[in-house]
Amino acid sequence: MNAVHAVRAVETALRGIPGVLAVEANLGGAVVAHDGGLRASPIRDAIHNAGFEVTEIIEDRRHRLPLIE
């Protein structure tokens, strides 16, 4: 297995979680945008099922609203 395979496996696993809107993964981690109802346990489970382990989850609850002129 190589780095590209690992990144794709994590992205695929995370995109399969209900409520996930977007995933951006790299060798250092992943950023998951979701609908607001996602908890840490489905993320941990999906990554574990892909063959990897979660070392840390950081929640960033910023809401980005569209600019209206």
PQR file of N, CA, C, O and H, with PARSE charges and radii, in Angstrom:
ATOM      1  N   MET A   1       0.850  -1.169   0.000 -0.4000 1.5000
ATOM      2  CA  MET A   1       0.000   0.000   0.000 -0.0000 2.0000
ATOM      3  C   MET A   1       0.899   1.237   0.000  0.5500 1.7000
ATOM      4  O   MET A   1       1.955   1.250   0.633 -0.5500 1.4000
ATOM      5  N   ASN A   2       0.468   2.268  -0.715 -0.4000 1.5000
ATOM      6  CA  ASN A   2       1.249   3.493  -0.751 -0.0000 2.0000
ATOM      7  C   ASN A   2       0.440   4.660  -0.198  0.5500 1.7000
ATOM      8  O   ASN A   2      -0.715   4.495   0.196 -0.5500 1.4000
ATOM      9  H   ASN A   2      -0.390   2.257  -1.230  0.4000 1.0000
ATOM     10  N   ALA A   3       1.048   5.830  -0.172 -0.4000 1.5000
ATOM     11  CA  ALA A   3       0.417   7.003   0.428 -0.0000 2.0000
ATOM     12  C   ALA A   3      -0.863   7.406  -0.292  0.5500 1.7000
ATOM     13  O   ALA A   3      -1.854   7.760   0.347 -0.5500 1.4000
ATOM     14  H   ALA A   3       1.986   5.965  -0.492  0.4000 1.0000
ATOM     15  N   VAL A   4      -0.843   7.354  -1.614 -0.4000 1.5000
ATOM     16  CA  VAL A   4      -2.041   7.734  -2.376 -0.0000 2.0000
ATOM     17  C   VAL A   4      -3.183   6.782  -2.051  0.5500 1.7000
ATOM     18  O   VAL A   4      -4.324   7.214  -1.886 -0.5500 1.4000
ATOM     19  H   VAL A   4      -0.038   7.067  -2.133  0.4000 1.0000
ATOM     20  N   HIS A   5      -2.884   5.499  -1.957 -0.4000 1.5000
ATOM     21  CA  HIS A   5      -3.910   4.521  -1.612 -0.0000 2.0000
ATOM     22  C   HIS A   5      -4.493   4.811  -0.224  0.5500 1.7000
ATOM     23  O   HIS A   5      -5.707   4.740  -0.035 -0.5500 1.4000
ATOM     24  H   HIS A   5      -1.957   5.148  -2.090  0.4000 1.0000
ATOM     25  N   ALA A   6      -3.648   5.132   0.726 -0.4000 1.5000
ATOM     26  CA  ALA A   6      -4.108   5.412   2.090 -0.0000 2.0000
ATOM     27  C   ALA A   6      -5.025   6.626   2.116  0.5500 1.7000
ATOM     28  O   ALA A   6      -6.080   6.593   2.750 -0.5500 1.4000
ATOM     29  H   ALA A   6      -2.661   5.190   0.573  0.4000 1.0000
ATOM     30  N   VAL A   7      -4.636   7.687   1.440 -0.4000 1.5000
ATOM     31  CA  VAL A   7      -5.460   8.903   1.403 -0.0000 2.0000
ATOM     32  C   VAL A   7      -6.813   8.597   0.764  0.5500 1.7000
ATOM     33  O   VAL A   7      -7.849   9.008   1.287 -0.5500 1.4000
ATOM     34  H   VAL A   7      -3.779   7.714   0.926  0.4000 1.0000
ATOM     35  N   ARG A   8      -6.815   7.885  -0.352 -0.4000 1.5000
ATOM     36  CA  ARG A   8      -8.072   7.554  -1.047 -0.0000 2.0000
ATOM     37  C   ARG A   8      -8.955   6.650  -0.187  0.5500 1.7000
ATOM     38  O   ARG A   8     -10.176   6.805  -0.183 -0.5500 1.4000
ATOM     39  H   ARG A   8      -5.974   7.551  -0.777  0.4000 1.0000
ATOM     40  N   ALA A   9      -8.359   5.719   0.530 -0.4000 1.5000
ATOM     41  CA  ALA A   9      -9.138   4.827   1.392 -0.0000 2.0000
ATOM     42  C   ALA A   9      -9.828   5.606   2.502  0.5500 1.7000
ATOM     43  O   ALA A   9     -10.990   5.346   2.813 -0.5500 1.4000
ATOM     44  H   ALA A   9      -7.367   5.593   0.527  0.4000 1.0000
ATOM     45  N   VAL A  10      -9.123   6.558   3.099 -0.4000 1.5000
ATOM     46  CA  VAL A  10      -9.709   7.380   4.159 -0.0000 2.0000
ATOM     47  C   VAL A  10     -10.802   8.286   3.587  0.5500 1.7000
ATOM     48  O   VAL A  10     -11.873   8.406   4.182 -0.5500 1.4000
ATOM     49  H   VAL A  10      -8.179   6.769   2.846  0.4000 1.0000
ATOM     50  N   GLU A  11     -10.549   8.920   2.447 -0.4000 1.5000
ATOM     51  CA  GLU A  11     -11.560   9.779   1.821 -0.0000 2.0000
ATOM     52  C   GLU A  11     -12.826   8.982   1.507  0.5500 1.7000
ATOM     53  O   GLU A  11     -13.933   9.434   1.801 -0.5500 1.4000
ATOM     54  H   GLU A  11      -9.679   8.823   1.964  0.4000 1.0000
ATOM     55  N   THR A  12     -12.668   7.819   0.922 -0.4000 1.5000
ATOM     56  CA  THR A  12     -13.819   6.983   0.567 -0.0000 2.0000
ATOM     57  C   THR A  12     -14.606   6.581   1.811  0.5500 1.7000
ATOM     58  O   THR A  12     -15.836   6.634   1.815 -0.5500 1.4000
ATOM     59  H   THR A  12     -11.769   7.452   0.683  0.4000 1.0000
ATOM     60  N   ALA A  13     -13.902   6.182   2.861 -0.4000 1.5000
ATOM     61  CA  ALA A  13     -14.563   5.781   4.103 -0.0000 2.0000
ATOM     62  C   ALA A  13     -15.352   6.944   4.709  0.5500 1.7000
ATOM     63  O   ALA A  13     -16.487   6.763   5.151 -0.5500 1.4000
ATOM     64  H   ALA A  13     -12.903   6.139   2.858  0.4000 1.0000
ATOM     65  N   LEU A  14     -14.759   8.119   4.728 -0.4000 1.5000
ATOM     66  CA  LEU A  14     -15.427   9.273   5.333 -0.0000 2.0000
ATOM     67  C   LEU A  14     -16.610   9.756   4.498  0.5500 1.7000
ATOM     68  O   LEU A  14     -17.623  10.183   5.051 -0.5500 1.4000
ATOM     69  H   LEU A  14     -13.837   8.266   4.369  0.4000 1.0000
ATOM     70  N   ARG A  15     -16.491   9.693   3.189 -0.4000 1.5000
ATOM     71  CA  ARG A  15     -17.601  10.120   2.311 -0.0000 2.0000
ATOM     72  C   ARG A  15     -18.809   9.210   2.436  0.5500 1.7000
ATOM     73  O   ARG A  15     -19.918   9.607   2.080 -0.5500 1.4000
ATOM     74  H   ARG A  15     -15.668   9.346   2.740  0.4000 1.0000
ATOM     75  N   GLY A  16     -18.616   8.005   2.930 -0.4000 1.5000
ATOM     76  CA  GLY A  16     -19.723   7.074   3.099 -0.0000 2.0000
ATOM     77  C   GLY A  16     -20.550   7.298   4.351  0.5500 1.7000
ATOM     78  O   GLY A  16     -21.552   6.612   4.554 -0.5500 1.4000
ATOM     79  H   GLY A  16     -17.715   7.682   3.218  0.4000 1.0000
ATOM     80  N   ILE A  17     -20.157   8.241   5.192 -0.4000 1.5000
ATOM     81  CA  ILE A  17     -20.877   8.514   6.432 -0.0000 2.0000
ATOM     82  C   ILE A  17     -22.060   9.438   6.128  0.5500 1.7000
ATOM     83  O   ILE A  17     -21.870  10.481   5.503 -0.5500 1.4000
ATOM     84  H   ILE A  17     -19.343   8.798   5.027  0.4000 1.0000
ATOM     85  N   PRO A  18     -23.274   9.078   6.555 -0.5600 1.5000
ATOM     86  CA  PRO A  18     -24.420   9.967   6.348  0.2800 2.0000
ATOM     87  C   PRO A  18     -24.184  11.338   6.987  0.5500 1.7000
ATOM     88  O   PRO A  18     -23.730  11.426   8.128 -0.5500 1.4000
ATOM     89  N   GLY A  19     -24.489  12.388   6.255 -0.4000 1.5000
ATOM     90  CA  GLY A  19     -24.323  13.750   6.759 -0.0000 2.0000
ATOM     91  C   GLY A  19     -23.034  14.415   6.341  0.5500 1.7000
ATOM     92  O   GLY A  19     -22.890  15.628   6.490 -0.5500 1.4000
ATOM     93  H   GLY A  19     -24.858  12.316   5.328  0.4000 1.0000
ATOM     94  N   VAL A  20     -22.087  13.644   5.816 -0.4000 1.5000
ATOM     95  CA  VAL A  20     -20.820  14.220   5.360 -0.0000 2.0000
ATOM     96  C   VAL A  20     -21.057  14.927   4.030  0.5500 1.7000
ATOM     97  O   VAL A  20     -21.610  14.347   3.096 -0.5500 1.4000
ATOM     98  H   VAL A  20     -22.204  12.658   5.694  0.4000 1.0000
ATOM     99  N   LEU A  21     -20.632  16.185   3.958 -0.4000 1.5000
ATOM    100  CA  LEU A  21     -20.820  16.991   2.759 -0.0000 2.0000
ATOM    101  C   LEU A  21     -19.569  17.042   1.895  0.5500 1.7000
ATOM    102  O   LEU A  21     -19.663  17.076   0.668 -0.5500 1.4000
ATOM    103  H   LEU A  21     -20.183  16.656   4.718  0.4000 1.0000
ATOM    104  N   ALA A  22     -18.401  17.049   2.522 -0.4000 1.5000
ATOM    105  CA  ALA A  22     -17.135  17.124   1.784 -0.0000 2.0000
ATOM    106  C   ALA A  22     -16.018  16.573   2.657  0.5500 1.7000
ATOM    107  O   ALA A  22     -16.073  16.640   3.885 -0.5500 1.4000
ATOM    108  H   ALA A  22     -18.325  17.022   3.519  0.4000 1.0000
ATOM    109  N   VAL A  23     -15.001  16.025   1.992 -0.4000 1.5000
ATOM    110  CA  VAL A  23     -13.829  15.477   2.683 -0.0000 2.0000
ATOM    111  C   VAL A  23     -12.589  15.923   1.937  0.5500 1.7000
ATOM    112  O   VAL A  23     -12.526  15.863   0.710 -0.5500 1.4000
ATOM    113  H   VAL A  23     -14.956  15.971   0.995  0.4000 1.0000
ATOM    114  N   GLU A  24     -11.597  16.374   2.701 -0.4000 1.5000
ATOM    115  CA  GLU A  24     -10.290  16.705   2.137 -0.0000 2.0000
ATOM    116  C   GLU A  24      -9.245  16.008   3.001  0.5500 1.7000
ATOM    117  O   GLU A  24      -9.010  16.406   4.142 -0.5500 1.4000
ATOM    118  H   GLU A  24     -11.648  16.423   3.698  0.4000 1.0000
ATOM    119  N   ALA A  25      -8.621  14.970   2.458 -0.4000 1.5000
ATOM    120  CA  ALA A  25      -7.654  14.184   3.226 -0.0000 2.0000
ATOM    121  C   ALA A  25      -6.260  14.322   2.635  0.5500 1.7000
ATOM    122  O   ALA A  25      -6.094  14.547   1.436 -0.5500 1.4000
ATOM    123  H   ALA A  25      -8.812  14.646   1.531  0.4000 1.0000
ATOM    124  N   ASN A  26      -5.259  14.183   3.504 -0.4000 1.5000
ATOM    125  CA  ASN A  26      -3.860  14.123   3.082 -0.0000 2.0000
ATOM    126  C   ASN A  26      -3.133  13.232   4.084  0.5500 1.7000
ATOM    127  O   ASN A  26      -3.762  12.668   4.980 -0.5500 1.4000
ATOM    128  H   ASN A  26      -5.394  14.000   4.478  0.4000 1.0000
ATOM    129  N   LEU A  27      -1.829  13.103   3.944 -0.4000 1.5000
ATOM    130  CA  LEU A  27      -1.095  12.213   4.847 -0.0000 2.0000
ATOM    131  C   LEU A  27      -1.097  12.697   6.289  0.5500 1.7000
ATOM    132  O   LEU A  27      -0.881  11.899   7.201 -0.5500 1.4000
ATOM    133  H   LEU A  27      -1.318  13.561   3.216  0.4000 1.0000
ATOM    134  N   GLY A  28      -1.333  13.968   6.514 -0.4000 1.5000
ATOM    135  CA  GLY A  28      -1.330  14.508   7.868 -0.0000 2.0000
ATOM    136  C   GLY A  28      -2.673  14.478   8.562  0.5500 1.7000
ATOM    137  O   GLY A  28      -2.741  14.708   9.769 -0.5500 1.4000
ATOM    138  H   GLY A  28      -1.508  14.616   5.773  0.4000 1.0000
ATOM    139  N   GLY A  29      -3.748  14.201   7.833 -0.4000 1.5000
ATOM    140  CA  GLY A  29      -5.067  14.186   8.450 -0.0000 2.0000
ATOM    141  C   GLY A  29      -6.158  14.400   7.431  0.5500 1.7000
ATOM    142  O   GLY A  29      -5.943  14.261   6.227 -0.5500 1.4000
ATOM    143  H   GLY A  29      -3.692  14.015   6.852  0.4000 1.0000
ATOM    144  N   ALA A  30      -7.339  14.742   7.931 -0.4000 1.5000
ATOM    145  CA  ALA A  30      -8.483  14.969   7.058 -0.0000 2.0000
ATOM    146  C   ALA A  30      -9.363  16.056   7.649  0.5500 1.7000
ATOM    147  O   ALA A  30      -9.449  16.219   8.866 -0.5500 1.4000
ATOM    148  H   ALA A  30      -7.514  14.855   8.909  0.4000 1.0000
ATOM    149  N   VAL A  31     -10.012  16.793   6.763 -0.4000 1.5000
ATOM    150  CA  VAL A  31     -11.006  17.787   7.161 -0.0000 2.0000
ATOM    151  C   VAL A  31     -12.346  17.295   6.621  0.5500 1.7000
ATOM    152  O   VAL A  31     -12.472  16.965   5.442 -0.5500 1.4000
ATOM    153  H   VAL A  31      -9.942  16.660   5.775  0.4000 1.0000
ATOM    154  N   VAL A  32     -13.338  17.251   7.501 -0.4000 1.5000
ATOM    155  CA  VAL A  32     -14.659  16.755   7.131 -0.0000 2.0000
ATOM    156  C   VAL A  32     -15.670  17.873   7.348  0.5500 1.7000
ATOM    157  O   VAL A  32     -15.817  18.378   8.460 -0.5500 1.4000
ATOM    158  H   VAL A  32     -13.236  17.518   8.459  0.4000 1.0000
ATOM    159  N   ALA A  33     -16.363  18.253   6.287 -0.4000 1.5000
ATOM    160  CA  ALA A  33     -17.482  19.200   6.398 -0.0000 2.0000
ATOM    161  C   ALA A  33     -18.754  18.362   6.454  0.5500 1.7000
ATOM    162  O   ALA A  33     -18.929  17.428   5.671 -0.5500 1.4000
ATOM    163  H   ALA A  33     -16.243  17.842   5.384  0.4000 1.0000
ATOM    164  N   HIS A  34     -19.637  18.706   7.387 -0.4000 1.5000
ATOM    165  CA  HIS A  34     -20.858  17.907   7.535 -0.0000 2.0000
ATOM    166  C   HIS A  34     -22.053  18.793   7.833  0.5500 1.7000
ATOM    167  O   HIS A  34     -21.920  20.009   7.976 -0.5500 1.4000
ATOM    168  H   HIS A  34     -19.495  19.464   8.022  0.4000 1.0000
ATOM    169  N   ASP A  35     -23.203  18.184   7.923 -0.4000 1.5000
ATOM    170  CA  ASP A  35     -24.460  18.906   8.074 -0.0000 2.0000
ATOM    171  C   ASP A  35     -24.739  19.383   9.494  0.5500 1.7000
ATOM    172  O   ASP A  35     -25.795  19.964   9.744 -0.5500 1.4000
ATOM    173  H   ASP A  35     -23.312  17.197   7.806  0.4000 1.0000
ATOM    174  N   GLY A  36     -23.839  19.157  10.412 -0.4000 1.5000
ATOM    175  CA  GLY A  36     -23.999  19.629  11.782 -0.0000 2.0000
ATOM    176  C   GLY A  36     -24.412  18.555  12.772  0.5500 1.7000
ATOM    177  O   GLY A  36     -24.352  18.777  13.981 -0.5500 1.4000
ATOM    178  H   GLY A  36     -22.981  18.685  10.209  0.4000 1.0000
ATOM    179  N   GLY A  37     -24.824  17.412  12.287 -0.4000 1.5000
ATOM    180  CA  GLY A  37     -25.277  16.361  13.180 -0.0000 2.0000
ATOM    181  C   GLY A  37     -24.294  15.229  13.374  0.5500 1.7000
ATOM    182  O   GLY A  37     -24.607  14.252  14.055 -0.5500 1.4000
ATOM    183  H   GLY A  37     -24.872  17.232  11.305  0.4000 1.0000
ATOM    184  N   LEU A  38     -23.118  15.336  12.796 -0.4000 1.5000
ATOM    185  CA  LEU A  38     -22.137  14.252  12.858 -0.0000 2.0000
ATOM    186  C   LEU A  38     -21.378  14.261  14.180  0.5500 1.7000
ATOM    187  O   LEU A  38     -20.975  15.316  14.670 -0.5500 1.4000
ATOM    188  H   LEU A  38     -22.864  16.129  12.243  0.4000 1.0000
ATOM    189  N   ARG A  39     -21.191  13.087  14.744 -0.4000 1.5000
ATOM    190  CA  ARG A  39     -20.432  12.927  15.986 -0.0000 2.0000
ATOM    191  C   ARG A  39     -19.107  12.228  15.677  0.5500 1.7000
ATOM    192  O   ARG A  39     -18.884  11.779  14.552 -0.5500 1.4000
ATOM    193  H   ARG A  39     -21.518  12.230  14.346  0.4000 1.0000
ATOM    194  N   ALA A  40     -18.247  12.140  16.661 -0.4000 1.5000
ATOM    195  CA  ALA A  40     -16.910  11.566  16.473 -0.0000 2.0000
ATOM    196  C   ALA A  40     -16.930  10.062  16.237  0.5500 1.7000
ATOM    197  O   ALA A  40     -16.090   9.555  15.494 -0.5500 1.4000
ATOM    198  H   ALA A  40     -18.428  12.505  17.575  0.4000 1.0000
ATOM    199  N   SER A  41     -17.856   9.336  16.841 -0.4000 1.5000
ATOM    200  CA  SER A  41     -17.820   7.872  16.752 -0.0000 2.0000
ATOM    201  C   SER A  41     -17.972   7.340  15.321  0.5500 1.7000
ATOM    202  O   SER A  41     -17.257   6.401  14.972 -0.5500 1.4000
ATOM    203  H   SER A  41     -18.538   9.748  17.445  0.4000 1.0000
ATOM    204  N   PRO A  42     -18.847   7.875  14.480 -0.5600 1.5000
ATOM    205  CA  PRO A  42     -18.893   7.366  13.100  0.2800 2.0000
ATOM    206  C   PRO A  42     -17.601   7.644  12.327  0.5500 1.7000
ATOM    207  O   PRO A  42     -17.214   6.856  11.464 -0.5500 1.4000
ATOM    208  N   ILE A  43     -16.939   8.749  12.631 -0.4000 1.5000
ATOM    209  CA  ILE A  43     -15.669   9.072  11.981 -0.0000 2.0000
ATOM    210  C   ILE A  43     -14.617   8.044  12.388  0.5500 1.7000
ATOM    211  O   ILE A  43     -13.922   7.483  11.542 -0.5500 1.4000
ATOM    212  H   ILE A  43     -17.253   9.389  13.332  0.4000 1.0000
ATOM    213  N   ARG A  44     -14.511   7.807  13.691 -0.4000 1.5000
ATOM    214  CA  ARG A  44     -13.553   6.815  14.187 -0.0000 2.0000
ATOM    215  C   ARG A  44     -13.829   5.427  13.603  0.5500 1.7000
ATOM    216  O   ARG A  44     -12.903   4.727  13.193 -0.5500 1.4000
ATOM    217  H   ARG A  44     -15.077   8.263  14.378  0.4000 1.0000
ATOM    218  N   ASP A  45     -15.092   5.037  13.568 -0.4000 1.5000
ATOM    219  CA  ASP A  45     -15.454   3.719  13.049 -0.0000 2.0000
ATOM    220  C   ASP A  45     -15.101   3.586  11.565  0.5500 1.7000
ATOM    221  O   ASP A  45     -14.541   2.571  11.152 -0.5500 1.4000
ATOM    222  H   ASP A  45     -15.844   5.606  13.902  0.4000 1.0000
ATOM    223  N   ALA A  46     -15.420   4.595  10.770 -0.4000 1.5000
ATOM    224  CA  ALA A  46     -15.156   4.543   9.326 -0.0000 2.0000
ATOM    225  C   ALA A  46     -13.661   4.450   9.049  0.5500 1.7000
ATOM    226  O   ALA A  46     -13.229   3.670   8.200 -0.5500 1.4000
ATOM    227  H   ALA A  46     -15.874   5.420  11.105  0.4000 1.0000
ATOM    228  N   ILE A  47     -12.880   5.237   9.758 -0.4000 1.5000
ATOM    229  CA  ILE A  47     -11.431   5.209   9.545 -0.0000 2.0000
ATOM    230  C   ILE A  47     -10.841   3.883  10.036  0.5500 1.7000
ATOM    231  O   ILE A  47      -9.939   3.330   9.406 -0.5500 1.4000
ATOM    232  H   ILE A  47     -13.230   5.870  10.448  0.4000 1.0000
ATOM    233  N   HIS A  48     -11.344   3.386  11.142 -0.4000 1.5000
ATOM    234  CA  HIS A  48     -10.892   2.084  11.643 -0.0000 2.0000
ATOM    235  C   HIS A  48     -11.217   0.982  10.636  0.5500 1.7000
ATOM    236  O   HIS A  48     -10.384   0.114  10.377 -0.5500 1.4000
ATOM    237  H   HIS A  48     -12.076   3.836  11.654  0.4000 1.0000
ATOM    238  N   ASN A  49     -12.417   1.010  10.071 -0.4000 1.5000
ATOM    239  CA  ASN A  49     -12.819   0.003   9.090 -0.0000 2.0000
ATOM    240  C   ASN A  49     -11.989   0.086   7.808  0.5500 1.7000
ATOM    241  O   ASN A  49     -11.867  -0.898   7.079 -0.5500 1.4000
ATOM    242  H   ASN A  49     -13.094   1.715  10.281  0.4000 1.0000
ATOM    243  N   ALA A  50     -11.416   1.271   7.533 -0.4000 1.5000
ATOM    244  CA  ALA A  50     -10.539   1.435   6.373 -0.0000 2.0000
ATOM    245  C   ALA A  50      -9.125   0.952   6.669  0.5500 1.7000
ATOM    246  O   ALA A  50      -8.284   0.899   5.772 -0.5500 1.4000
ATOM    247  H   ALA A  50     -11.515   2.070   8.125  0.4000 1.0000
ATOM    248  N   GLY A  51      -8.861   0.599   7.931 -0.4000 1.5000
ATOM    249  CA  GLY A  51      -7.559   0.051   8.292 -0.0000 2.0000
ATOM    250  C   GLY A  51      -6.616   1.036   8.949  0.5500 1.7000
ATOM    251  O   GLY A  51      -5.410   0.795   9.019 -0.5500 1.4000
ATOM    252  H   GLY A  51      -9.544   0.642   8.659  0.4000 1.0000
ATOM    253  N   PHE A  52      -7.157   2.151   9.435 -0.4000 1.5000
ATOM    254  CA  PHE A  52      -6.325   3.183  10.052 -0.0000 2.0000
ATOM    255  C   PHE A  52      -6.893   3.557  11.417  0.5500 1.7000
ATOM    256  O   PHE A  52      -7.998   3.142  11.767 -0.5500 1.4000
ATOM    257  H   PHE A  52      -8.136   2.347   9.379  0.4000 1.0000
ATOM    258  N   GLU A  53      -6.154   4.324  12.172 -0.4000 1.5000
ATOM    259  CA  GLU A  53      -6.586   4.751  13.495 -0.0000 2.0000
ATOM    260  C   GLU A  53      -6.643   6.262  13.588  0.5500 1.7000
ATOM    261  O   GLU A  53      -5.826   6.959  12.986 -0.5500 1.4000
ATOM    262  H   GLU A  53      -5.257   4.661  11.888  0.4000 1.0000
ATOM    263  N   VAL A  54      -7.590   6.761  14.331 -0.4000 1.5000
ATOM    264  CA  VAL A  54      -7.720   8.195  14.594 -0.0000 2.0000
ATOM    265  C   VAL A  54      -6.876   8.518  15.820  0.5500 1.7000
ATOM    266  O   VAL A  54      -6.998   7.860  16.853 -0.5500 1.4000
ATOM    267  H   VAL A  54      -8.254   6.195  14.820  0.4000 1.0000
ATOM    268  N   THR A  55      -6.024   9.525  15.708 -0.4000 1.5000
ATOM    269  CA  THR A  55      -5.226   9.937  16.864 -0.0000 2.0000
ATOM    270  C   THR A  55      -5.816  11.155  17.556  0.5500 1.7000
ATOM    271  O   THR A  55      -5.597  11.358  18.751 -0.5500 1.4000
ATOM    272  H   THR A  55      -5.925  10.060  14.869  0.4000 1.0000
ATOM    273  N   GLU A  56      -6.562  11.966  16.816 -0.4000 1.5000
ATOM    274  CA  GLU A  56      -7.130  13.179  17.408 -0.0000 2.0000
ATOM    275  C   GLU A  56      -8.267  13.685  16.528  0.5500 1.7000
ATOM    276  O   GLU A  56      -8.197  13.608  15.302 -0.5500 1.4000
ATOM    277  H   GLU A  56      -6.740  11.802  15.845  0.4000 1.0000
ATOM    278  N   ILE A  57      -9.309  14.199  17.163 -0.4000 1.5000
ATOM    279  CA  ILE A  57     -10.392  14.877  16.444 -0.0000 2.0000
ATOM    280  C   ILE A  57     -10.514  16.276  17.028  0.5500 1.7000
ATOM    281  O   ILE A  57     -10.678  16.450  18.236 -0.5500 1.4000
ATOM    282  H   ILE A  57      -9.366  14.262  18.159  0.4000 1.0000
ATOM    283  N   ILE A  58     -10.433  17.257  16.161 -0.4000 1.5000
ATOM    284  CA  ILE A  58     -10.570  18.658  16.571 -0.0000 2.0000
ATOM    285  C   ILE A  58     -11.845  19.188  15.934  0.5500 1.7000
ATOM    286  O   ILE A  58     -12.004  19.129  14.715 -0.5500 1.4000
ATOM    287  H   ILE A  58     -10.300  17.115  15.180  0.4000 1.0000
ATOM    288  N   GLU A  59     -12.744  19.700  16.747 -0.4000 1.5000
ATOM    289  CA  GLU A  59     -13.988  20.252  16.231 -0.0000 2.0000
ATOM    290  C   GLU A  59     -13.839  21.753  16.001  0.5500 1.7000
ATOM    291  O   GLU A  59     -13.354  22.491  16.858 -0.5500 1.4000
ATOM    292  H   GLU A  59     -12.614  19.748  17.737  0.4000 1.0000
ATOM    293  N   ASP A  60     -14.266  22.172  14.834 -0.4000 1.5000
ATOM    294  CA  ASP A  60     -14.260  23.585  14.462 -0.0000 2.0000
ATOM    295  C   ASP A  60     -15.678  23.905  14.018  0.5500 1.7000
ATOM    296  O   ASP A  60     -16.094  23.510  12.928 -0.5500 1.4000
ATOM    297  H   ASP A  60     -14.660  21.572  14.137  0.4000 1.0000
ATOM    298  N   ARG A  61     -16.403  24.601  14.835 -0.4000 1.5000
ATOM    299  CA  ARG A  61     -17.826  24.817  14.571 -0.0000 2.0000
ATOM    300  C   ARG A  61     -18.132  26.136  13.871  0.5500 1.7000
ATOM    301  O   ARG A  61     -19.220  26.688  14.034 -0.5500 1.4000
ATOM    302  H   ARG A  61     -16.065  24.921  15.720  0.4000 1.0000
ATOM    303  N   ARG A  62     -17.181  26.639  13.096 -0.4000 1.5000
ATOM    304  CA  ARG A  62     -17.454  27.862  12.336 -0.0000 2.0000
ATOM    305  C   ARG A  62     -18.465  27.573  11.242  0.5500 1.7000
ATOM    306  O   ARG A  62     -18.433  26.524  10.599 -0.5500 1.4000
ATOM    307  H   ARG A  62     -16.297  26.190  12.964  0.4000 1.0000
ATOM    308  N   HIS A  63     -19.347  28.510  11.052 -0.4000 1.5000
ATOM    309  CA  HIS A  63     -20.315  28.418   9.969 -0.0000 2.0000
ATOM    310  C   HIS A  63     -19.947  29.463   8.928  0.5500 1.7000
ATOM    311  O   HIS A  63     -19.806  30.647   9.232 -0.5500 1.4000
ATOM    312  H   HIS A  63     -19.373  29.362  11.575  0.4000 1.0000
ATOM    313  N   ARG A  64     -19.799  29.010   7.726 -0.4000 1.5000
ATOM    314  CA  ARG A  64     -19.463  29.936   6.649 -0.0000 2.0000
ATOM    315  C   ARG A  64     -20.740  30.226   5.871  0.5500 1.7000
ATOM    316  O   ARG A  64     -21.293  29.342   5.215 -0.5500 1.4000
ATOM    317  H   ARG A  64     -19.913  28.047   7.479  0.4000 1.0000
ATOM    318  N   LEU A  65     -21.193  31.442   5.948 -0.4000 1.5000
ATOM    319  CA  LEU A  65     -22.409  31.831   5.269 -0.0000 2.0000
ATOM    320  C   LEU A  65     -22.082  32.459   3.918  0.5500 1.7000
ATOM    321  O   LEU A  65     -21.035  33.089   3.766 -0.5500 1.4000
ATOM    322  H   LEU A  65     -20.744  32.160   6.480  0.4000 1.0000
ATOM    323  N   PRO A  66     -22.959  32.294   2.948 -0.5600 1.5000
ATOM    324  CA  PRO A  66     -22.695  32.912   1.639  0.2800 2.0000
ATOM    325  C   PRO A  66     -22.781  34.430   1.733  0.5500 1.7000
ATOM    326  O   PRO A  66     -23.560  34.985   2.508 -0.5500 1.4000
ATOM    327  N   LEU A  67     -21.969  35.071   0.931 -0.4000 1.5000
ATOM    328  CA  LEU A  67     -21.970  36.534   0.864 -0.0000 2.0000
ATOM    329  C   LEU A  67     -23.145  36.972  -0.001  0.5500 1.7000
ATOM    330  O   LEU A  67     -23.286  36.526  -1.139 -0.5500 1.4000
ATOM    331  H   LEU A  67     -21.336  34.619   0.301  0.4000 1.0000
ATOM    332  N   ILE A  68     -23.983  37.843   0.541 -0.4000 1.5000
ATOM    333  CA  ILE A  68     -25.138  38.356  -0.196 -0.0000 2.0000
ATOM    334  C   ILE A  68     -24.958  39.863  -0.346  0.5500 1.7000
ATOM    335  O   ILE A  68     -24.746  40.586   0.628 -0.5500 1.4000
ATOM    336  H   ILE A  68     -23.868  38.205   1.466  0.4000 1.0000
ATOM    337  N   GLU A  69     -25.046  40.303  -1.571 -0.4000 1.5000
ATOM    338  CA  GLU A  69     -24.889  41.746  -1.826 -0.0000 2.0000
ATOM    339  C   GLU A  69     -26.216  42.372  -2.177  0.5500 1.7000
ATOM    340  O   GLU A  69     -26.284  43.576  -2.424 -0.5500 1.4000
ATOM    341  H   GLU A  69     -25.218  39.715  -2.361  0.4000 1.0000
TER
END
